[in-house]
Amino acid sequence: MQAPETHADPSPAVPRHGYAFLLTGSACWFAFWGGHMVVFQWLVVEALGAPPAAVGTAQSVLQLPALLFLLVGGAVADRVDPTRLILAIHALSATAIGLLGVVLVSELLTYGALLAFAATLGTLQAFGFPARDTLLSDVVAHATMSRAVVGATLTQHSAQVAGALLAGAASFVGGVPVVFGLAALTALGMGPLSRLPRRPAPTTARAPLALSDLRAGLVEVARSTLLRPVSLLSVTVGFLFVGPYFVIIPLMVRDIYGGGAAEIALLNAMFPLGSVVGGLAIFLRGGIERDGRALSCGMMAASGCIAWMATGLPYLGTAVAVFGWGLAGAFFINSGRTLFQRHASEANRARVLSVYTLGIMGAAPIGSFISGLLVTPLGLHGVLITDAAIAAVLSLVVVATTPIWRAR
């Protein structure tokens, strides 16, 4: 059996304070993203009163650009200065959500306008993920990558909690102040990000982007006995967990618990909050030694929490279950990202990392769309238990047939 690949760190020197600047800029971005997700769900479910199929379609439009453009984003991030790219993404995102605020002030909100906004933000996110991931390798030494990934994930999820709770204020002050506040927040992140080191563009950047550039990351992952099963599980998470999450949660709040933006915000905050607690535990113990084992166990535990949600819990019980889901997700997310960071080649790093993100985010729009269609025949709880059962079975199959259980 082929041994898992390893790649030496070609540039052990890292810029001083670069990691802190990256985390600060990322915190602003993910606070914006967590808040905008709550506002988007609230506008679709409450302001427009959309039925389940329309909610699923709206979430699919938000997530679909990941499926279409993540590999392109990874190839672009390997060919240009990722710092300049991420700054442009912040500026365009601030503009986009600012325009949404203008639409709300003008009382011109329509389902079509929300879909256009979702497609724009989803596209920017698709280019931002690989750029941000490859910047992590620029500012962190290879030997400390495990703790650095946990720190980055902690920052991401802590910021999402803060952003989601901030957006919950829309129930009391309306959506307009929250939307303009989120625009200011993502613009604020440009300050620390502008302090990151600039990377000279490789000579290949002058050549037109070719299909082989997009395939490079996929080919490297497909040839890896370690990254291939991790990628398969990331697709499972995107299709069965991430996609349905953004459809089922707001519909449960509206149709079962009779809540609004504040209740949606709390449930949206509980998942990243659980991830923060799990990430802190990992960080304090110095990282994870057996990343493959932690990833597999996290997947199984998440399936259990989702199955528990399907038993008809009261609102606070569902909040606890979502927290547990996030706690389990911390082990999956941190372990998966660490394995990809460690075993990606330097030449294709952003493209390989984009394959991992593509598995989660690219499969999510399909999961959202199908979940919206299945709510009517299966019910909200029926969709949850079905997803949990399929994920648990697939996890066991991967553990039994690949070397992932022994991966470090």
C-alpha positions in Angstrom: 0.0 0.0 0.0 1.3 3.4 -0.9 2.5 5.5 2.1 0.9 8.8 2.8 2.8 11.6 1.0 4.8 14.2 3.0 6.3 17.5 1.7 9.0 19.4 3.3 8.6 23.0 4.1 10.6 24.9 1.5 10.6 28.2 3.3 10.8 27.8 7.1 11.2 31.6 7.7 7.9 33.3 8.4 7.0 37.0 8.7 6.7 38.4 12.2 3.1 39.0 13.3 1.8 37.7 10.0 -0.3 35.1 11.7 -1.9 37.7 14.0 -2.7 40.0 11.1 -4.2 37.1 9.2 -6.4 36.0 12.1 -7.6 39.6 12.7 -8.6 40.0 9.1 -10.2 36.6 9.1 -12.1 37.4 12.3 -13.7 40.4 10.6 -14.6 38.3 7.5 -16.2 35.5 9.4 -18.1 37.8 11.7 -19.5 39.4 8.6 -20.2 36.0 7.1 -21.9 34.6 10.2 -24.1 37.7 10.5 -25.0 37.8 6.8 -26.1 34.1 7.0 -28.6 35.0 9.7 -29.8 38.1 7.9 -30.2 36.1 4.6 -32.1 33.3 6.3 -34.3 35.7 8.1 -35.1 37.7 5.0 -36.0 34.6 3.0 -38.0 32.8 5.7 -39.6 35.7 7.6 -39.6 38.8 5.4 -40.6 37.0 2.2 -42.4 34.0 3.8 -40.8 31.5 1.3 -42.0 27.9 1.3 -39.4 25.1 2.0 -38.5 24.5 -1.7 -37.8 28.2 -2.2 -35.7 28.3 1.0 -33.7 25.3 -0.3 -33.3 27.0 -3.7 -32.1 30.3 -2.1 -29.5 28.5 0.0 -28.4 26.6 -3.1 -27.8 29.8 -5.0 -25.7 31.1 -2.1 -23.6 27.9 -2.0 -23.5 27.0 -5.7 -20.6 29.3 -6.7 -18.4 27.1 -4.4 -19.1 24.2 -6.7 -18.5 26.2 -9.8 -15.5 28.4 -8.8 -13.5 26.9 -5.9 -11.1 25.1 -8.2 -10.8 28.3 -10.3 -10.2 30.2 -7.1 -7.5 27.8 -6.0 -5.7 28.1 -9.4 -6.0 31.9 -9.3 -4.6 32.0 -5.7 -1.6 29.9 -6.8 -0.9 32.3 -9.7 -1.4 35.8 -8.1 -0.6 37.5 -4.8 -3.2 36.1 -2.4 -3.0 39.2 -0.2 -4.1 41.5 -3.0 -6.8 39.0 -3.9 -8.3 38.7 -0.4 -8.3 42.5 -0.1 -10.3 42.9 -3.3 -12.7 40.3 -2.0 -13.3 42.2 1.2 -13.9 45.5 -0.7 -16.4 43.9 -3.1 -18.2 42.1 -0.3 -18.6 45.3 1.6 -20.0 46.9 -1.5 -22.4 44.0 -2.2 -24.0 43.9 1.3 -24.1 47.7 1.3 -26.2 47.6 -1.8 -28.5 45.1 -0.1 -28.9 47.7 2.7 -29.9 50.3 0.0 -32.5 47.8 -1.3 -34.0 47.4 2.2 -34.1 51.1 2.8 -35.9 51.6 -0.6 -38.3 48.7 0.3 -37.5 47.0 -3.0 -36.7 43.6 -1.6 -37.7 40.7 -3.8 -36.9 37.0 -3.9 -34.9 37.7 -7.2 -32.9 40.5 -5.5 -31.9 38.1 -2.7 -30.9 35.5 -5.2 -28.6 38.0 -7.0 -27.1 39.0 -3.7 -26.6 35.3 -2.8 -24.9 34.5 -6.1 -22.5 37.5 -5.7 -21.5 36.7 -2.1 -21.1 33.0 -2.8 -18.8 33.7 -5.7 -16.6 36.0 -3.7 -16.5 33.4 -0.9 -15.4 30.7 -3.4 -12.3 32.8 -4.4 -11.6 33.8 -0.8 -11.4 30.4 0.8 -8.3 29.1 -1.1 -6.6 32.4 -0.9 -7.0 32.6 2.8 -5.9 29.0 3.3 -2.7 29.4 1.2 -1.9 32.6 3.2 -1.8 30.5 6.3 1.1 28.5 4.9 2.9 31.8 4.1 2.8 33.0 7.7 3.1 29.8 9.7 6.1 27.4 10.0 5.4 23.8 8.9 6.3 22.4 12.3 3.6 24.4 14.1 0.9 23.9 11.4 -1.5 21.8 13.5 -1.8 24.4 16.3 -2.0 27.2 13.7 -4.9 25.5 11.9 -6.7 25.0 15.2 -6.1 28.7 16.0 -7.4 29.8 12.6 -10.5 27.6 13.0 -11.1 28.9 16.5 -10.9 32.4 15.2 -13.3 31.6 12.3 -16.0 30.0 14.5 -15.7 32.5 17.4 -16.2 35.3 14.9 -19.2 33.5 13.3 -20.8 33.3 16.8 -20.3 37.0 17.3 -21.6 37.9 13.9 -24.6 35.6 14.2 -25.6 37.1 17.6 -25.1 40.6 16.2 -27.4 39.8 13.3 -30.1 38.5 15.8 -30.6 42.2 16.7 -32.6 42.5 13.5 -35.6 41.2 15.4 -35.4 44.4 17.5 -33.8 47.1 15.4 -34.7 45.9 11.9 -32.5 44.6 9.2 -31.1 47.9 7.8 -28.7 48.9 10.7 -27.5 45.3 10.9 -26.8 45.1 7.2 -24.8 48.4 7.1 -22.9 47.3 10.3 -21.9 44.1 8.5 -20.6 46.1 5.5 -18.5 48.2 7.8 -17.2 45.0 9.5 -15.8 43.4 6.4 -14.3 46.6 5.3 -12.5 46.9 8.6 -10.8 43.6 8.0 -8.8 45.2 5.1 -6.6 47.0 7.6 -4.7 44.1 9.2 -4.8 42.1 5.9 -3.0 44.9 4.1 0.0 44.2 6.5 0.5 40.7 5.2 3.5 39.9 3.1 3.2 40.2 -0.7 4.0 37.1 -2.8 5.7 37.6 -6.2 3.6 36.2 -9.0 5.1 33.1 -10.5 6.1 33.2 -14.2 3.2 30.9 -15.0 0.8 33.7 -14.0 1.4 35.4 -17.3 0.1 32.3 -19.2 -3.7 31.9 -19.7 -5.5 29.8 -17.1 -5.7 26.3 -18.6 -7.9 23.3 -17.8 -4.7 21.5 -16.5 -4.3 24.3 -13.9 -7.8 23.4 -12.5 -7.1 19.7 -12.7 -3.8 19.8 -10.8 -5.3 19.9 -7.3 -7.9 17.2 -8.2 -5.2 14.9 -9.7 -2.9 15.3 -6.6 -5.8 14.4 -4.2 -7.0 11.5 -6.4 -3.5 10.0 -6.3 -3.1 10.3 -2.6 -4.1 7.3 -0.5 -4.6 9.7 2.4 -6.2 12.8 1.0 -8.6 10.9 -1.2 -10.7 9.4 1.7 -10.5 12.7 3.6 -11.9 14.4 0.5 -14.7 11.8 0.2 -15.8 12.5 3.8 -15.7 16.3 3.2 -18.2 15.7 0.3 -20.4 13.7 2.6 -20.3 16.5 5.2 -21.2 19.1 2.6 -24.1 17.1 1.1 -25.6 15.7 4.3 -24.7 18.2 7.0 -23.8 21.7 5.7 -26.4 22.0 2.9 -29.4 20.7 5.0 -28.3 22.8 8.0 -29.1 26.1 6.4 -32.5 24.9 5.2 -33.7 22.8 8.1 -32.7 25.2 10.9 -34.6 28.3 9.8 -37.6 26.2 8.8 -37.6 24.5 12.3 -37.6 28.0 13.9 -40.5 29.2 11.8 -42.7 26.1 11.5 -42.0 24.2 14.8 -40.9 26.8 17.3 -42.6 29.9 16.0 -39.5 32.1 16.3 -37.8 34.8 14.3 -34.4 36.4 13.6 -33.3 36.1 17.3 -34.1 32.4 17.4 -32.5 31.7 14.0 -29.4 33.6 15.2 -29.1 31.5 18.4 -29.2 28.2 16.5 -26.8 29.6 13.9 -24.4 30.6 16.8 -24.6 27.2 18.6 -22.7 25.3 15.9 -19.7 27.5 15.7 -19.8 27.9 19.5 -19.5 24.1 19.9 -16.6 24.3 17.4 -14.9 26.9 19.5 -15.1 24.8 22.6 -13.9 21.7 20.8 -11.1 23.7 19.1 -10.0 25.2 22.4 -9.7 21.7 23.9 -7.6 20.6 20.9 -5.5 23.8 21.1 -4.8 23.4 24.8 -3.6 19.9 24.4 -1.2 20.9 21.7 -3.1 19.7 18.6 -4.2 16.3 17.5 -1.7 13.4 17.1 -3.9 11.1 15.1 -5.8 13.4 12.8 -7.5 10.6 10.7 -8.9 9.0 13.8 -10.2 12.3 15.2 -11.8 13.1 11.8 -13.6 9.8 11.7 -14.9 9.9 15.3 -16.0 13.5 14.8 -18.1 12.4 11.8 -19.8 9.7 13.8 -20.5 12.0 16.8 -22.0 14.6 14.5 -24.3 12.0 13.0 -25.5 11.1 16.5 -26.3 14.7 17.4 -28.3 15.1 14.1 -30.2 11.9 14.9 -31.0 13.3 18.3 -32.4 16.5 16.8 -34.8 14.3 14.8 -36.5 13.0 18.0 -38.6 16.2 18.4 -36.6 18.2 21.0 -37.9 21.5 22.4 -36.1 24.6 21.1 -33.5 24.6 23.9 -32.9 20.9 23.4 -32.3 21.5 19.7 -29.8 24.3 20.6 -27.9 21.8 22.8 -27.9 19.2 20.0 -26.6 21.8 17.5 -23.9 22.7 20.0 -22.9 19.1 20.2 -22.9 18.9 16.5 -20.4 21.8 16.4 -18.3 20.2 19.1 -17.9 17.1 17.0 -17.4 19.2 13.9 -14.3 20.8 15.5 -12.5 17.5 15.4 -13.5 16.8 11.8 -12.7 20.3 10.5 -9.4 20.8 12.3 -8.2 17.3 11.4 -9.2 17.5 7.8 -7.6 21.0 7.2 -4.4 19.9 9.0 -4.1 16.8 6.9 -4.5 18.8 3.7 -2.1 21.5 4.8 0.6 19.0 5.7 0.3 16.7 2.7 -0.3 19.3 -0.1 2.6 20.0 -2.4 4.0 23.6 -2.4 3.4 24.1 -6.1 -0.3 23.1 -5.9 -1.1 24.0 -2.3 -4.0 26.4 -2.9 -5.5 24.1 -5.5 -5.2 21.1 -3.2 -6.7 23.0 -0.4 -9.5 24.2 -2.6 -10.4 20.5 -3.3 -11.0 20.0 0.5 -13.1 23.1 0.6 -14.9 22.1 -2.6 -15.9 18.9 -1.0 -17.7 20.6 1.8 -18.9 23.8 0.2 -19.4 22.4 -3.3 -21.7 19.6 -2.2 -23.7 21.9 0.1 -25.9 23.6 -2.6 -27.0 20.1 -3.8 -27.8 19.1 -0.2 -29.7 22.4 0.3 -31.7 22.0 -2.8 -32.6 18.3 -2.2 -33.4 19.0 1.5 -35.9 21.7 0.5 -37.6 19.2 -1.8 -37.6 16.4 0.7 -39.2 18.4 3.6 -42.7 18.0 2.2 -42.7 14.2 1.8 -40.4 13.4 4.8 -40.9 16.2 7.2 -38.1 18.2 8.9 -37.3 15.4 11.3 -37.4 12.8 8.6 -34.7 14.6 6.6 -32.5 14.9 9.6 -32.6 11.2 10.5 -32.1 10.1 6.9 -29.0 12.3 6.6 -27.6 11.1 9.9 -28.0 7.4 9.0 -26.4 7.8 5.6 -23.4 9.7 7.0 -22.8 7.1 9.8 -22.8 4.2 7.3 -20.4 6.0 4.9 -18.0 6.9 7.7 -17.8 3.2 8.8 -17.2 2.1 5.2 -14.3 4.7 4.8 -12.7 3.6 8.0 -12.9 -0.1 7.1 -11.5 0.3 3.5 -8.9 3.1 3.7 -5.8 4.0 5.8 -7.5 7.0 7.3 -7.8 5.6 10.8 -4.0 5.5 11.1 -3.3 8.9 9.5 -1.3 11.5 11.4 
